[in-house]
Amino acid sequence: MVTGHDADLHCVHNTRAQCHWFNVAVAFVRSGAPDPSRPVLVLDRGALQVGVALDHAFPPAGSVPRIVVDPRSPKFASTAIDSANFSALVVASDSTCGGCGLNDPDGTPDSDALDARQGEIAAFLNAGGGVLALAGANHGDGKPANGADRYYSFVPVPTGRAAHQTPVTLTAAGAALGFGDSRAVPPIGVHDDVNCCQTHNSFALPPPGSALRVAEIDGKGFPVTLFSSAPVTDVGIVSKPPRVAPIDAADVILLPPDSPATRAPGSPSTRARECVGRRRLRIRLRRPGRRRIEQAIVRVNGKRVKVVRGRRVRAPIVLRGLPRRRFTLEVTVITTTGRVITRTRRYRACRARGGRAALS
């Protein structure tokens, strides 16, 4: 699990806010271990806030056994990261969060030490161990000018993005993990886990085929927390072989306004001849199998133009003021299981009267 929340800091200082979030996250990453009662390997330094947060989140103090190691120390280099010794690895937030423990404002020595052990950490994950990487802040926000984006480089996740835009919204998958949002309408549980405190970075959407799931979404439509129980391979975190044919981008169909709704997915048709008048385009999202769509993000030529959530995804999405020439339309949906599916199509301007656009 990776997140833009610095829950270690907030569980210690901000009247114990996000202690429930921290409890849920740590419990999740320990749950798949061969022996979940094994200690947690905590990588932290300075004020050692992760250990204090564990005691606040799992009373009484000491309920979660842990071994705390400074990533810069010789001890870390000699500590075996394996499921025989540990149930999970918890990495403290980056110091640029404003009071957290790892790295320096102008350097990433702790992340470099972790990055050097990528192979061991991948093997640890594949043996059932868990990883919780907290806020990368300036070293995980996708802005190299703020500092090298090294914080998350030891795990195969999408590159960090800019600091998130409020509010944070829980997905159904995040709520199923146990996270709460008492500010939601209607409330999700009694805990204010996701909007109680400042959050420092979000992530790019997972690529096609990724088994990463989205637990929380920021106001720009980017994930704040990603999680998975799938294995790590040389191409990243991938889905386990399913019992049925996998759902891919073809299962989310964009229907131009005059297209028969009963057309079979992917069937050849008059798509190349279909036009949309007055630089408008109406698209409809089809439910991908048994999964429900929770959020849809629409981009034209890479620019986000619309984000729809909840019941609004059932209605046609109307785009206006489209480019007069060729353009690329990309629709990304996040399902209630946290899965991300992306569909891309190219359109071109028609010469037909009315300045209409056609699929390219």
Stockholm file with secondary structure:
# STOCKHOLM 1.0

chainA/1-360         MVTGHDADLHCVHNTRAQCHWFNVAVAFVRSGAPDPSRPVLVLDRGALQVGVALDHAFPPAGSVPRIVVDPRSPKFASTAIDSANFSALVVASDSTCGGCGLNDPDGTPDSDALDARQGEIAAFLNAGGGVLALAGANHGDGKPANGADRYYSFVPVPTGRAAHQTPVTLTAAGAALGFGDSRAVPPIGVHDDVNCCQTHNSFALPPPGSALRVAEIDGKGFPVTLFSSAPVTDVGIVSKPPRVAPIDAADVILLPPDSPATRAPGSPSTRARECVGRRRLRIRLRRPGRRRIEQAIVRVNGKRVKVVRGRRVRAPIVLRGLPRRRFTLEVTVITTTGRVITRTRRYRACRARGGRAALS
#=GR chainA/1-360 SS CEESBCHHHHHHHSTTTTHHHHHHHHHHHHHTSSSTTSCEEEECCTTCHHHHHHHHHSTTTTSSCEEEECTTSHHHHHSCCCTTTCSEEEECCBGGGTSCCBSBTTBCHHHHHHHTTHHHHHHHHHTTCEEEECCCGGGSSSCGGGSCCCTTTTSCCCCBCSSCCSCCEECHHHHHHTCCBTTSSSCBSSCBCSSSSCBCCCBCCCCTTBCCEEEEECTTSCEEEEECCSCEETTEEBCCCCSSCCCCGGGSCCCCTTSCTTCCTTCCCSGGGCEESTTCEEECCCCCTTCCEEEEEEEETTEEEEEEEGGGGGSCEEECSCCSSCEEEEEEEEETTSCEEEEEEEEEECCSTTTCEEEC
#=GC SS_cons         CEESBCHHHHHHHSTTTTHHHHHHHHHHHHHTSSSTTSCEEEECCTTCHHHHHHHHHSTTTTSSCEEEECTTSHHHHHSCCCTTTCSEEEECCBGGGTSCCBSBTTBCHHHHHHHTTHHHHHHHHHTTCEEEECCCGGGSSSCGGGSCCCTTTTSCCCCBCSSCCSCCEECHHHHHHTCCBTTSSSCBSSCBCSSSSCBCCCBCCCCTTBCCEEEEECTTSCEEEEECCSCEETTEEBCCCCSSCCCCGGGSCCCCTTSCTTCCTTCCCSGGGCEESTTCEEECCCCCTTCCEEEEEEEETTEEEEEEEGGGGGSCEEECSCCSSCEEEEEEEEETTSCEEEEEEEEEECCSTTTCEEEC
//
